[in-house]
Amino acid sequence: METGKTLRGGAHLVFDAVDGVTHIVEGMYRNIAAGAWPLGEAPEGSAPGIAGFVHRAIRKVNGVSRSGLDIALRRFSSQLDSLAPPGPNREAIIAALNGVCGDHLARTGNPLAIPMRLRVGLPGQGDCSGKPGGRLLIAVHGLSMNDREWTWQNHNHIETLARQQGFTPVYVTYNSGKHISWNGRELSAALAALVASWPGPVQSITFVGFSMGGLVARSAMHVAQEEAQGWLERVDKAVYIGTPHHGAVMERGGFWLQKILTYSPYTAPFALLGRIRSDGITDLRHGNLRDDDWQHHDAHSDNADYRVPTPLPRNIEHFAIAATLSKKSGERAGRLLGDGLVHPSSATGRHGNPQYDLALEPDHTQILYDLSHLAMLRDPRVTDQLTAWLGKVH
């Protein structure tokens, strides 16, 4: 992302943060002045007296400063771009911001919001012409990541598969703070356009989704199924690596921490910090895929699972790789934490309710021991399993 846009987006975010902090501090003044009981609902409205005047003044100055700085940064954006060209560290930071508050960035038109885009990588060595081949490997990254972060400690599962098996990799980049269903819809449209413009026949489409990326891939396939989009007929296989099909442990903990803060008027203002969690993050609590899974309730105040059962598309081979911190089967740490973020039962699609169970075949799932969530991106056991499932070109 260009330096001018980065600075403008960063400035917008800082001014938004000042507004947010001002709201929290004013809430504390208001609740203390009201003499509220330690437990119960917090008073509403502005802070009284001089405190209310000061906070209104802060908001006004903040708004004027925002407008003035934005005009200046727009005017000198081209000069800023030439002085400091973008680099991988900047892109990684922007991707992380999108994971945390990408929904806010998109709603406010912030230049830091990442658009959905596809990047075609180098074709595999099996394609001697050097041109994009017809076997597409769609790589969908996880929360707070971008397409470059498939490379982890000088290893990239996707590039390895492309070299060994003749795939043409297509890397997806998206705003992981937006609802998974929105990203799924955008990915479905992007793949339809890609197939329509591909320089040759598309023989097959294979998905590899890491963490949230697996849910985005499933959502895209659901949209294509509902809209009868032709690209879905070319999908032969989908592999989900550490994907929280039935939710992630850490997001459930985040919900309860935020909820506890609302029980006292004196901590209620800080509960607003918990609401900073993006729509994409709250979707990970149960593994939401569709608009109907989230749009009829407030995920910040209601912990119930409203998902509509969404079976895996038929005529496609589905595979799942899970990890656990346990060194062997049955250890307590692995049962409680899984890979630190996702439990193996969620990553392999198992559920006590048959309507939600993904019913993956036993030989289509693999649990790897003594392995954390992010370490799955560099572990050779993951590469070996991908190679075994996706097969070689003959």
Buried (B, 14 or more C-beta within 10 A) or exposed (E): BBBBBBBBBBBBBBBBEBBBEBEBBBBBBBBEBBEBEEEEEBBEEBBEEEBBEBBBEBBEEBEEBBEEBBEEBEEEBEEBBEEEEBEEEBBBBBBBBBBBBBBBBBEBEBBBBBEBEBEEBEBBEBBEEEEBBBBBBBBBBBBBBBBBBBBBEEBBBBBBBBBBBBBBBBBBBBBBBBBBBBBBBBBBBBBBEBBEEBEEEBEBBBBBBBBBBBBBBBBBBBBBBEEEBEBBEBBBBBBBBBBBBBBBBBBBEBBEEBBEBBEBBBBBBBBBBBBEBBBBBBBBBBBBBBBEBBEEEEBBEEEEBBBEEBEBBEEBBBBBBBBBBBEEEEBEEBBEBBBBBBBBBBBBBBBEEEEBBBEBEEEBBBBBBBBBBBBBBBBEBBBEBBBEBBEEEE
